[in-house]
Amino acid sequence: MANTATVSPAPQHIRALQHANEVRLARAELKRKIARGEISVGEVLVMCPWHAASMSISELLMSQKWWGRARCRRLLVSVGIPETKLVNTLTTRQRKALSALLGLSGRA
């Protein structure tokens, strides 16, 4: 028999921590791009990348320049979407309504 070493995969909690770190870094980069104006919130809503899927809609909106909690809350109340709603759980109607209010109705 040959002596072969088997490498066991990392424990589940280590893999979970690594995944959480990847998501955190990807979200931070997405927020920086939104703040710089390289990508708009409407485009993120339409594309729904993997790292933004589990973000709350208010967190995504507040990553824009000049957007705080009050402005975000006003917009979401006008559409009837709770602040804690996750991006990937938005319906098509809600995505279109938000995109229209954000000035992206033509792209959505």
Jmol script that loads the backbone (N, CA, C; Angstrom):
load data "model"
ATOM      1  N   MET A   1       0.817  -1.175   0.000  1.00  0.00           N
ATOM      2  CA  MET A   1       0.000   0.000   0.000  1.00  0.00           C
ATOM      3  C   MET A   1       0.862   1.239   0.000  1.00  0.00           C
ATOM      4  N   ALA A   2       0.398   2.182  -0.743  1.00  0.00           N
ATOM      5  CA  ALA A   2       1.129   3.442  -0.800  1.00  0.00           C
ATOM      6  C   ALA A   2       0.720   4.320   0.365  1.00  0.00           C
ATOM      7  N   ASN A   3       1.682   5.029   0.862  1.00  0.00           N
ATOM      8  CA  ASN A   3       1.393   5.970   1.951  1.00  0.00           C
ATOM      9  C   ASN A   3       0.928   7.293   1.354  1.00  0.00           C
ATOM     10  N   THR A   4      -0.332   7.530   1.425  1.00  0.00           N
ATOM     11  CA  THR A   4      -0.871   8.788   0.905  1.00  0.00           C
ATOM     12  C   THR A   4      -1.539   9.533   2.049  1.00  0.00           C
ATOM     13  N   ALA A   5      -1.271  10.758   2.092  1.00  0.00           N
ATOM     14  CA  ALA A   5      -1.883  11.599   3.128  1.00  0.00           C
ATOM     15  C   ALA A   5      -3.169  12.199   2.572  1.00  0.00           C
ATOM     16  N   THR A   6      -4.189  12.074   3.343  1.00  0.00           N
ATOM     17  CA  THR A   6      -5.449  12.692   2.923  1.00  0.00           C
ATOM     18  C   THR A   6      -5.626  13.985   3.698  1.00  0.00           C
ATOM     19  N   VAL A   7      -5.925  14.997   2.965  1.00  0.00           N
ATOM     20  CA  VAL A   7      -6.127  16.301   3.585  1.00  0.00           C
ATOM     21  C   VAL A   7      -7.622  16.457   3.826  1.00  0.00           C
ATOM     22  N   SER A   8      -7.956  16.559   5.074  1.00  0.00           N
ATOM     23  CA  SER A   8      -9.378  16.726   5.382  1.00  0.00           C
ATOM     24  C   SER A   8      -9.752  18.195   5.171  1.00  0.00           C
ATOM     25  N   PRO A   9     -10.966  18.425   4.715  1.00  0.00           N
ATOM     26  CA  PRO A   9     -11.384  19.806   4.517  1.00  0.00           C
ATOM     27  C   PRO A   9     -11.436  20.531   5.854  1.00  0.00           C
ATOM     28  N   ALA A  10     -11.363  21.840   5.774  1.00  0.00           N
ATOM     29  CA  ALA A  10     -11.403  22.650   6.991  1.00  0.00           C
ATOM     30  C   ALA A  10     -12.720  22.418   7.722  1.00  0.00           C
ATOM     31  N   PRO A  11     -12.700  22.554   9.014  1.00  0.00           N
ATOM     32  CA  PRO A  11     -13.954  22.402   9.760  1.00  0.00           C
ATOM     33  C   PRO A  11     -15.015  23.384   9.261  1.00  0.00           C
ATOM     34  N   GLN A  12     -16.241  23.002   9.494  1.00  0.00           N
ATOM     35  CA  GLN A  12     -17.365  23.780   8.974  1.00  0.00           C
ATOM     36  C   GLN A  12     -17.343  25.220   9.465  1.00  0.00           C
ATOM     37  N   HIS A  13     -16.996  25.458  10.724  1.00  0.00           N
ATOM     38  CA  HIS A  13     -17.002  26.825  11.240  1.00  0.00           C
ATOM     39  C   HIS A  13     -15.912  27.682  10.595  1.00  0.00           C
ATOM     40  N   ILE A  14     -14.811  27.085  10.212  1.00  0.00           N
ATOM     41  CA  ILE A  14     -13.741  27.821   9.523  1.00  0.00           C
ATOM     42  C   ILE A  14     -14.202  28.204   8.123  1.00  0.00           C
ATOM     43  N   ARG A  15     -14.854  27.267   7.429  1.00  0.00           N
ATOM     44  CA  ARG A  15     -15.374  27.581   6.087  1.00  0.00           C
ATOM     45  C   ARG A  15     -16.425  28.685   6.168  1.00  0.00           C
ATOM     46  N   ALA A  16     -17.264  28.637   7.205  1.00  0.00           N
ATOM     47  CA  ALA A  16     -18.297  29.667   7.368  1.00  0.00           C
ATOM     48  C   ALA A  16     -17.667  31.029   7.615  1.00  0.00           C
ATOM     49  N   LEU A  17     -16.624  31.075   8.416  1.00  0.00           N
ATOM     50  CA  LEU A  17     -15.925  32.342   8.663  1.00  0.00           C
ATOM     51  C   LEU A  17     -15.271  32.879   7.394  1.00  0.00           C
ATOM     52  N   GLN A  18     -14.686  31.995   6.607  1.00  0.00           N
ATOM     53  CA  GLN A  18     -14.068  32.418   5.349  1.00  0.00           C
ATOM     54  C   GLN A  18     -15.113  32.977   4.391  1.00  0.00           C
ATOM     55  N   HIS A  19     -16.252  32.300   4.302  1.00  0.00           N
ATOM     56  CA  HIS A  19     -17.320  32.766   3.425  1.00  0.00           C
ATOM     57  C   HIS A  19     -17.856  34.120   3.897  1.00  0.00           C
ATOM     58  N   ALA A  20     -18.047  34.261   5.211  1.00  0.00           N
ATOM     59  CA  ALA A  20     -18.536  35.526   5.756  1.00  0.00           C
ATOM     60  C   ALA A  20     -17.569  36.660   5.454  1.00  0.00           C
ATOM     61  N   ASN A  21     -16.287  36.379   5.522  1.00  0.00           N
ATOM     62  CA  ASN A  21     -15.285  37.396   5.216  1.00  0.00           C
ATOM     63  C   ASN A  21     -15.324  37.782   3.742  1.00  0.00           C
ATOM     64  N   GLU A  22     -15.491  36.791   2.856  1.00  0.00           N
ATOM     65  CA  GLU A  22     -15.595  37.091   1.417  1.00  0.00           C
ATOM     66  C   GLU A  22     -16.800  37.975   1.133  1.00  0.00           C
ATOM     67  N   VAL A  23     -17.930  37.664   1.752  1.00  0.00           N
ATOM     68  CA  VAL A  23     -19.145  38.455   1.559  1.00  0.00           C
ATOM     69  C   VAL A  23     -18.933  39.872   2.082  1.00  0.00           C
ATOM     70  N   ARG A  24     -18.334  39.991   3.256  1.00  0.00           N
ATOM     71  CA  ARG A  24     -18.099  41.295   3.859  1.00  0.00           C
ATOM     72  C   ARG A  24     -17.209  42.171   2.967  1.00  0.00           C
ATOM     73  N   LEU A  25     -16.146  41.586   2.432  1.00  0.00           N
ATOM     74  CA  LEU A  25     -15.242  42.331   1.561  1.00  0.00           C
ATOM     75  C   LEU A  25     -15.929  42.725   0.250  1.00  0.00           C
ATOM     76  N   ALA A  26     -16.706  41.819  -0.317  1.00  0.00           N
ATOM     77  CA  ALA A  26     -17.405  42.115  -1.566  1.00  0.00           C
ATOM     78  C   ALA A  26     -18.447  43.207  -1.363  1.00  0.00           C
ATOM     79  N   ARG A  27     -19.161  43.172  -0.231  1.00  0.00           N
ATOM     80  CA  ARG A  27     -20.149  44.215   0.058  1.00  0.00           C
ATOM     81  C   ARG A  27     -19.483  45.565   0.258  1.00  0.00           C
ATOM     82  N   ALA A  28     -18.349  45.578   0.934  1.00  0.00           N
ATOM     83  CA  ALA A  28     -17.630  46.833   1.152  1.00  0.00           C
ATOM     84  C   ALA A  28     -17.208  47.443  -0.183  1.00  0.00           C
ATOM     85  N   GLU A  29     -16.732  46.608  -1.091  1.00  0.00           N
ATOM     86  CA  GLU A  29     -16.343  47.104  -2.417  1.00  0.00           C
ATOM     87  C   GLU A  29     -17.554  47.620  -3.184  1.00  0.00           C
ATOM     88  N   LEU A  30     -18.670  46.916  -3.089  1.00  0.00           N
ATOM     89  CA  LEU A  30     -19.899  47.357  -3.752  1.00  0.00           C
ATOM     90  C   LEU A  30     -20.346  48.710  -3.207  1.00  0.00           C
ATOM     91  N   LYS A  31     -20.298  48.877  -1.900  1.00  0.00           N
ATOM     92  CA  LYS A  31     -20.696  50.146  -1.292  1.00  0.00           C
ATOM     93  C   LYS A  31     -19.780  51.278  -1.730  1.00  0.00           C
ATOM     94  N   ARG A  32     -18.475  50.998  -1.840  1.00  0.00           N
ATOM     95  CA  ARG A  32     -17.540  52.027  -2.321  1.00  0.00           C
ATOM     96  C   ARG A  32     -17.854  52.428  -3.761  1.00  0.00           C
ATOM     97  N   LYS A  33     -18.177  51.438  -4.606  1.00  0.00           N
ATOM     98  CA  LYS A  33     -18.513  51.736  -5.999  1.00  0.00           C
ATOM     99  C   LYS A  33     -19.788  52.575  -6.087  1.00  0.00           C
ATOM    100  N   ILE A  34     -20.760  52.275  -5.252  1.00  0.00           N
ATOM    101  CA  ILE A  34     -22.005  53.049  -5.241  1.00  0.00           C
ATOM    102  C   ILE A  34     -21.723  54.465  -4.782  1.00  0.00           C
ATOM    103  N   ALA A  35     -20.913  54.623  -3.747  1.00  0.00           N
ATOM    104  CA  ALA A  35     -20.590  55.956  -3.219  1.00  0.00           C
ATOM    105  C   ALA A  35     -19.822  56.784  -4.245  1.00  0.00           C
ATOM    106  N   ARG A  36     -18.960  56.140  -5.030  1.00  0.00           N
ATOM    107  CA  ARG A  36     -18.203  56.854  -6.060  1.00  0.00           C
ATOM    108  C   ARG A  36     -19.022  57.114  -7.318  1.00  0.00           C
ATOM    109  N   GLY A  37     -20.166  56.478  -7.443  1.00  0.00           N
ATOM    110  CA  GLY A  37     -21.014  56.659  -8.610  1.00  0.00           C
ATOM    111  C   GLY A  37     -20.671  55.752  -9.772  1.00  0.00           C
ATOM    112  N   GLU A  38     -19.847  54.749  -9.551  1.00  0.00           N
ATOM    113  CA  GLU A  38     -19.476  53.820 -10.617  1.00  0.00           C
ATOM    114  C   GLU A  38     -20.626  52.889 -10.976  1.00  0.00           C
ATOM    115  N   ILE A  39     -21.486  52.616 -10.008  1.00  0.00           N
ATOM    116  CA  ILE A  39     -22.650  51.774 -10.221  1.00  0.00           C
ATOM    117  C   ILE A  39     -23.792  52.363  -9.405  1.00  0.00           C
ATOM    118  N   SER A  40     -25.002  52.245  -9.902  1.00  0.00           N
ATOM    119  CA  SER A  40     -26.143  52.820  -9.194  1.00  0.00           C
ATOM    120  C   SER A  40     -26.895  51.729  -8.428  1.00  0.00           C
ATOM    121  N   VAL A  41     -27.676  52.166  -7.463  1.00  0.00           N
ATOM    122  CA  VAL A  41     -28.469  51.223  -6.677  1.00  0.00           C
ATOM    123  C   VAL A  41     -29.475  50.509  -7.572  1.00  0.00           C
ATOM    124  N   GLY A  42     -30.033  51.228  -8.530  1.00  0.00           N
ATOM    125  CA  GLY A  42     -30.978  50.609  -9.458  1.00  0.00           C
ATOM    126  C   GLY A  42     -30.360  49.471 -10.247  1.00  0.00           C
ATOM    127  N   GLU A  43     -29.108  49.652 -10.662  1.00  0.00           N
ATOM    128  CA  GLU A  43     -28.413  48.598 -11.391  1.00  0.00           C
ATOM    129  C   GLU A  43     -28.168  47.388 -10.487  1.00  0.00           C
ATOM    130  N   VAL A  44     -27.846  47.648  -9.238  1.00  0.00           N
ATOM    131  CA  VAL A  44     -27.636  46.549  -8.286  1.00  0.00           C
ATOM    132  C   VAL A  44     -28.946  45.804  -8.068  1.00  0.00           C
ATOM    133  N   LEU A  45     -30.053  46.544  -7.972  1.00  0.00           N
ATOM    134  CA  LEU A  45     -31.356  45.904  -7.792  1.00  0.00           C
ATOM    135  C   LEU A  45     -31.702  45.009  -8.973  1.00  0.00           C
ATOM    136  N   VAL A  46     -31.379  45.447 -10.160  1.00  0.00           N
ATOM    137  CA  VAL A  46     -31.694  44.674 -11.364  1.00  0.00           C
ATOM    138  C   VAL A  46     -30.768  43.466 -11.483  1.00  0.00           C
ATOM    139  N   MET A  47     -29.458  43.674 -11.264  1.00  0.00           N
ATOM    140  CA  MET A  47     -28.487  42.589 -11.410  1.00  0.00           C
ATOM    141  C   MET A  47     -28.526  41.619 -10.232  1.00  0.00           C
ATOM    142  N   CYS A  48     -28.702  42.136  -9.043  1.00  0.00           N
ATOM    143  CA  CYS A  48     -28.732  41.361  -7.789  1.00  0.00           C
ATOM    144  C   CYS A  48     -27.538  40.415  -7.685  1.00  0.00           C
ATOM    145  N   PRO A  49     -26.307  40.961  -7.541  1.00  0.00           N
ATOM    146  CA  PRO A  49     -25.136  40.095  -7.399  1.00  0.00           C
ATOM    147  C   PRO A  49     -25.209  39.259  -6.121  1.00  0.00           C
ATOM    148  N   TRP A  50     -24.452  38.187  -6.071  1.00  0.00           N
ATOM    149  CA  TRP A  50     -24.529  37.237  -4.964  1.00  0.00           C
ATOM    150  C   TRP A  50     -24.262  37.877  -3.615  1.00  0.00           C
ATOM    151  N   HIS A  51     -23.343  38.827  -3.554  1.00  0.00           N
ATOM    152  CA  HIS A  51     -22.995  39.429  -2.273  1.00  0.00           C
ATOM    153  C   HIS A  51     -24.010  40.478  -1.820  1.00  0.00           C
ATOM    154  N   ALA A  52     -24.813  40.997  -2.743  1.00  0.00           N
ATOM    155  CA  ALA A  52     -25.838  41.973  -2.373  1.00  0.00           C
ATOM    156  C   ALA A  52     -27.179  41.324  -2.092  1.00  0.00           C
ATOM    157  N   ALA A  53     -27.315  40.066  -2.432  1.00  0.00           N
ATOM    158  CA  ALA A  53     -28.602  39.387  -2.300  1.00  0.00           C
ATOM    159  C   ALA A  53     -29.121  39.364  -0.870  1.00  0.00           C
ATOM    160  N   SER A  54     -28.238  39.212   0.095  1.00  0.00           N
ATOM    161  CA  SER A  54     -28.692  39.128   1.483  1.00  0.00           C
ATOM    162  C   SER A  54     -28.521  40.437   2.251  1.00  0.00           C
ATOM    163  N   MET A  55     -28.293  41.535   1.534  1.00  0.00           N
ATOM    164  CA  MET A  55     -28.229  42.858   2.170  1.00  0.00           C
ATOM    165  C   MET A  55     -29.637  43.382   2.374  1.00  0.00           C
ATOM    166  N   SER A  56     -29.831  44.199   3.400  1.00  0.00           N
ATOM    167  CA  SER A  56     -31.126  44.853   3.543  1.00  0.00           C
ATOM    168  C   SER A  56     -31.188  45.999   2.535  1.00  0.00           C
ATOM    169  N   ILE A  57     -32.385  46.302   2.096  1.00  0.00           N
ATOM    170  CA  ILE A  57     -32.560  47.351   1.094  1.00  0.00           C
ATOM    171  C   ILE A  57     -32.138  48.715   1.645  1.00  0.00           C
ATOM    172  N   SER A  58     -32.358  48.948   2.939  1.00  0.00           N
ATOM    173  CA  SER A  58     -31.958  50.231   3.520  1.00  0.00           C
ATOM    174  C   SER A  58     -30.437  50.361   3.559  1.00  0.00           C
ATOM    175  N   GLU A  59     -29.729  49.277   3.820  1.00  0.00           N
ATOM    176  CA  GLU A  59     -28.263  49.302   3.823  1.00  0.00           C
ATOM    177  C   GLU A  59     -27.740  49.644   2.433  1.00  0.00           C
ATOM    178  N   LEU A  60     -28.382  49.097   1.428  1.00  0.00           N
ATOM    179  CA  LEU A  60     -27.981  49.371   0.050  1.00  0.00           C
ATOM    180  C   LEU A  60     -28.246  50.831  -0.316  1.00  0.00           C
ATOM    181  N   LEU A  61     -29.424  51.332   0.037  1.00  0.00           N
ATOM    182  CA  LEU A  61     -29.764  52.725  -0.285  1.00  0.00           C
ATOM    183  C   LEU A  61     -28.862  53.716   0.450  1.00  0.00           C
ATOM    184  N   MET A  62     -28.548  53.417   1.691  1.00  0.00           N
ATOM    185  CA  MET A  62     -27.731  54.345   2.482  1.00  0.00           C
ATOM    186  C   MET A  62     -26.265  54.347   2.077  1.00  0.00           C
ATOM    187  N   SER A  63     -25.860  53.466   1.189  1.00  0.00           N
ATOM    188  CA  SER A  63     -24.478  53.495   0.725  1.00  0.00           C
ATOM    189  C   SER A  63     -24.266  54.585  -0.328  1.00  0.00           C
ATOM    190  N   GLN A  64     -25.344  55.208  -0.786  1.00  0.00           N
ATOM    191  CA  GLN A  64     -25.244  56.324  -1.727  1.00  0.00           C
ATOM    192  C   GLN A  64     -24.842  57.587  -0.983  1.00  0.00           C
ATOM    193  N   LYS A  65     -24.188  58.483  -1.675  1.00  0.00           N
ATOM    194  CA  LYS A  65     -23.863  59.769  -1.072  1.00  0.00           C
ATOM    195  C   LYS A  65     -25.145  60.536  -0.785  1.00  0.00           C
ATOM    196  N   TRP A  66     -25.153  61.249   0.328  1.00  0.00           N
ATOM    197  CA  TRP A  66     -26.255  62.102   0.746  1.00  0.00           C
ATOM    198  C   TRP A  66     -27.520  61.338   1.121  1.00  0.00           C
ATOM    199  N   TRP A  67     -27.413  60.051   1.332  1.00  0.00           N
ATOM    200  CA  TRP A  67     -28.568  59.257   1.744  1.00  0.00           C
ATOM    201  C   TRP A  67     -28.372  58.809   3.177  1.00  0.00           C
ATOM    202  N   GLY A  68     -29.287  59.213   4.028  1.00  0.00           N
ATOM    203  CA  GLY A  68     -29.267  58.790   5.423  1.00  0.00           C
ATOM    204  C   GLY A  68     -30.505  57.971   5.734  1.00  0.00           C
ATOM    205  N   ARG A  69     -30.680  57.702   7.005  1.00  0.00           N
ATOM    206  CA  ARG A  69     -31.805  56.871   7.440  1.00  0.00           C
ATOM    207  C   ARG A  69     -33.151  57.512   7.123  1.00  0.00           C
ATOM    208  N   ALA A  70     -33.282  58.820   7.336  1.00  0.00           N
ATOM    209  CA  ALA A  70     -34.571  59.492   7.111  1.00  0.00           C
ATOM    210  C   ALA A  70     -34.965  59.475   5.633  1.00  0.00           C
ATOM    211  N   ARG A  71     -34.033  59.805   4.762  1.00  0.00           N
ATOM    212  CA  ARG A  71     -34.331  59.809   3.324  1.00  0.00           C
ATOM    213  C   ARG A  71     -34.666  58.403   2.831  1.00  0.00           C
ATOM    214  N   CYS A  72     -33.911  57.432   3.300  1.00  0.00           N
ATOM    215  CA  CYS A  72     -34.149  56.035   2.943  1.00  0.00           C
ATOM    216  C   CYS A  72     -35.532  55.597   3.412  1.00  0.00           C
ATOM    217  N   ARG A  73     -35.870  55.930   4.651  1.00  0.00           N
ATOM    218  CA  ARG A  73     -37.166  55.544   5.219  1.00  0.00           C
ATOM    219  C   ARG A  73     -38.313  56.173   4.426  1.00  0.00           C
ATOM    220  N   ARG A  74     -38.170  57.458   4.055  1.00  0.00           N
ATOM    221  CA  ARG A  74     -39.219  58.140   3.275  1.00  0.00           C
ATOM    222  C   ARG A  74     -39.468  57.446   1.947  1.00  0.00           C
ATOM    223  N   LEU A  75     -38.403  57.084   1.260  1.00  0.00           N
ATOM    224  CA  LEU A  75     -38.537  56.416  -0.033  1.00  0.00           C
ATOM    225  C   LEU A  75     -39.212  55.057   0.118  1.00  0.00           C
ATOM    226  N   LEU A  76     -38.770  54.281   1.092  1.00  0.00           N
ATOM    227  CA  LEU A  76     -39.314  52.939   1.266  1.00  0.00           C
ATOM    228  C   LEU A  76     -40.765  52.958   1.731  1.00  0.00           C
ATOM    229  N   VAL A  77     -41.139  53.939   2.542  1.00  0.00           N
ATOM    230  CA  VAL A  77     -42.525  54.056   2.979  1.00  0.00           C
ATOM    231  C   VAL A  77     -43.416  54.408   1.786  1.00  0.00           C
ATOM    232  N   SER A  78     -42.908  55.252   0.886  1.00  0.00           N
ATOM    233  CA  SER A  78     -43.718  55.633  -0.278  1.00  0.00           C
ATOM    234  C   SER A  78     -43.992  54.458  -1.208  1.00  0.00           C
ATOM    235  N   VAL A  79     -43.130  53.457  -1.195  1.00  0.00           N
ATOM    236  CA  VAL A  79     -43.295  52.279  -2.038  1.00  0.00           C
ATOM    237  C   VAL A  79     -43.954  51.134  -1.265  1.00  0.00           C
ATOM    238  N   GLY A  80     -43.924  51.216   0.054  1.00  0.00           N
ATOM    239  CA  GLY A  80     -44.519  50.173   0.875  1.00  0.00           C
ATOM    240  C   GLY A  80     -43.597  48.989   1.112  1.00  0.00           C
ATOM    241  N   ILE A  81     -42.307  49.271   1.215  1.00  0.00           N
ATOM    242  CA  ILE A  81     -41.316  48.222   1.443  1.00  0.00           C
ATOM    243  C   ILE A  81     -40.693  48.439   2.822  1.00  0.00           C
ATOM    244  N   PRO A  82     -40.640  47.407   3.650  1.00  0.00           N
ATOM    245  CA  PRO A  82     -39.988  47.565   4.956  1.00  0.00           C
ATOM    246  C   PRO A  82     -38.474  47.747   4.806  1.00  0.00           C
ATOM    247  N   GLU A  83     -37.889  48.487   5.729  1.00  0.00           N
ATOM    248  CA  GLU A  83     -36.448  48.760   5.670  1.00  0.00           C
ATOM    249  C   GLU A  83     -35.601  47.505   5.791  1.00  0.00           C
ATOM    250  N   THR A  84     -36.094  46.518   6.478  1.00  0.00           N
ATOM    251  CA  THR A  84     -35.308  45.315   6.727  1.00  0.00           C
ATOM    252  C   THR A  84     -35.439  44.267   5.625  1.00  0.00           C
ATOM    253  N   LYS A  85     -36.222  44.554   4.603  1.00  0.00           N
ATOM    254  CA  LYS A  85     -36.425  43.604   3.498  1.00  0.00           C
ATOM    255  C   LYS A  85     -35.090  43.363   2.801  1.00  0.00           C
ATOM    256  N   LEU A  86     -34.810  42.112   2.492  1.00  0.00           N
ATOM    257  CA  LEU A  86     -33.570  41.761   1.815  1.00  0.00           C
ATOM    258  C   LEU A  86     -33.714  41.973   0.313  1.00  0.00           C
ATOM    259  N   VAL A  87     -32.609  42.298  -0.339  1.00  0.00           N
ATOM    260  CA  VAL A  87     -32.619  42.600  -1.771  1.00  0.00           C
ATOM    261  C   VAL A  87     -33.138  41.420  -2.583  1.00  0.00           C
ATOM    262  N   ASN A  88     -32.726  40.203  -2.257  1.00  0.00           N
ATOM    263  CA  ASN A  88     -33.146  39.046  -3.059  1.00  0.00           C
ATOM    264  C   ASN A  88     -34.602  38.650  -2.825  1.00  0.00           C
ATOM    265  N   THR A  89     -35.264  39.223  -1.821  1.00  0.00           N
ATOM    266  CA  THR A  89     -36.665  38.896  -1.580  1.00  0.00           C
ATOM    267  C   THR A  89     -37.613  39.937  -2.168  1.00  0.00           C
ATOM    268  N   LEU A  90     -37.073  40.948  -2.853  1.00  0.00           N
ATOM    269  CA  LEU A  90     -37.921  41.947  -3.496  1.00  0.00           C
ATOM    270  C   LEU A  90     -38.640  41.318  -4.685  1.00  0.00           C
ATOM    271  N   THR A  91     -39.893  41.663  -4.851  1.00  0.00           N
ATOM    272  CA  THR A  91     -40.640  41.180  -6.008  1.00  0.00           C
ATOM    273  C   THR A  91     -40.286  42.019  -7.226  1.00  0.00           C
ATOM    274  N   THR A  92     -40.694  41.580  -8.385  1.00  0.00           N
ATOM    275  CA  THR A  92     -40.435  42.327  -9.613  1.00  0.00           C
ATOM    276  C   THR A  92     -41.098  43.699  -9.547  1.00  0.00           C
ATOM    277  N   ARG A  93     -42.312  43.744  -9.009  1.00  0.00           N
ATOM    278  CA  ARG A  93     -43.020  45.013  -8.878  1.00  0.00           C
ATOM    279  C   ARG A  93     -42.256  45.973  -7.968  1.00  0.00           C
ATOM    280  N   GLN A  94     -41.742  45.470  -6.864  1.00  0.00           N
ATOM    281  CA  GLN A  94     -40.997  46.312  -5.941  1.00  0.00           C
ATOM    282  C   GLN A  94     -39.693  46.802  -6.554  1.00  0.00           C
ATOM    283  N   ARG A  95     -39.012  45.945  -7.307  1.00  0.00           N
ATOM    284  CA  ARG A  95     -37.771  46.352  -7.978  1.00  0.00           C
ATOM    285  C   ARG A  95     -38.041  47.463  -8.990  1.00  0.00           C
ATOM    286  N   LYS A  96     -39.116  47.288  -9.775  1.00  0.00           N
ATOM    287  CA  LYS A  96     -39.461  48.301 -10.775  1.00  0.00           C
ATOM    288  C   LYS A  96     -39.861  49.613 -10.122  1.00  0.00           C
ATOM    289  N   ALA A  97     -40.618  49.537  -9.030  1.00  0.00           N
ATOM    290  CA  ALA A  97     -41.043  50.753  -8.333  1.00  0.00           C
ATOM    291  C   ALA A  97     -39.842  51.503  -7.765  1.00  0.00           C
ATOM    292  N   LEU A  98     -38.929  50.770  -7.155  1.00  0.00           N
ATOM    293  CA  LEU A  98     -37.735  51.418  -6.608  1.00  0.00           C
ATOM    294  C   LEU A  98     -36.866  51.999  -7.717  1.00  0.00           C
ATOM    295  N   SER A  99     -36.689  51.249  -8.794  1.00  0.00           N
ATOM    296  CA  SER A  99     -35.881  51.747  -9.905  1.00  0.00           C
ATOM    297  C   SER A  99     -36.510  53.006 -10.508  1.00  0.00           C
ATOM    298  N   ALA A 100     -37.819  53.028 -10.620  1.00  0.00           N
ATOM    299  CA  ALA A 100     -38.498  54.203 -11.162  1.00  0.00           C
ATOM    300  C   ALA A 100     -38.305  55.402 -10.249  1.00  0.00           C
ATOM    301  N   LEU A 101     -38.406  55.187  -8.958  1.00  0.00           N
ATOM    302  CA  LEU A 101     -38.214  56.295  -8.021  1.00  0.00           C
ATOM    303  C   LEU A 101     -36.770  56.760  -7.987  1.00  0.00           C
ATOM    304  N   LEU A 102     -35.858  55.884  -8.285  1.00  0.00           N
ATOM    305  CA  LEU A 102     -34.442  56.262  -8.299  1.00  0.00           C
ATOM    306  C   LEU A 102     -34.010  56.802  -9.662  1.00  0.00           C
ATOM    307  N   GLY A 103     -34.957  56.909 -10.599  1.00  0.00           N
ATOM    308  CA  GLY A 103     -34.643  57.476 -11.905  1.00  0.00           C
ATOM    309  C   GLY A 103     -34.091  56.486 -12.894  1.00  0.00           C
ATOM    310  N   LEU A 104     -34.390  55.229 -12.734  1.00  0.00           N
ATOM    311  CA  LEU A 104     -33.859  54.208 -13.634  1.00  0.00           C
ATOM    312  C   LEU A 104     -34.945  53.384 -14.281  1.00  0.00           C
ATOM    313  N   SER A 105     -36.132  53.952 -14.460  1.00  0.00           N
ATOM    314  CA  SER A 105     -37.245  53.175 -14.984  1.00  0.00           C
ATOM    315  C   SER A 105     -36.957  52.668 -16.399  1.00  0.00           C
ATOM    316  N   GLY A 106     -36.163  53.372 -17.170  1.00  0.00           N
ATOM    317  CA  GLY A 106     -35.844  52.932 -18.516  1.00  0.00           C
ATOM    318  C   GLY A 106     -34.958  51.698 -18.536  1.00  0.00           C
ATOM    319  N   ARG A 107     -34.066  51.546 -17.551  1.00  0.00           N
ATOM    320  CA  ARG A 107     -33.136  50.410 -17.515  1.00  0.00           C
ATOM    321  C   ARG A 107     -33.750  49.182 -16.893  1.00  0.00           C
ATOM    322  N   ALA A 108     -34.688  49.389 -15.976  1.00  0.00           N
ATOM    323  CA  ALA A 108     -35.291  48.234 -15.291  1.00  0.00           C
ATOM    324  C   ALA A 108     -36.277  47.597 -16.210  1.00  0.00           C
TER     325      ALA A 108
END
end "model"
wireframe off; spacefill off
backbone 0.3
color backbone group
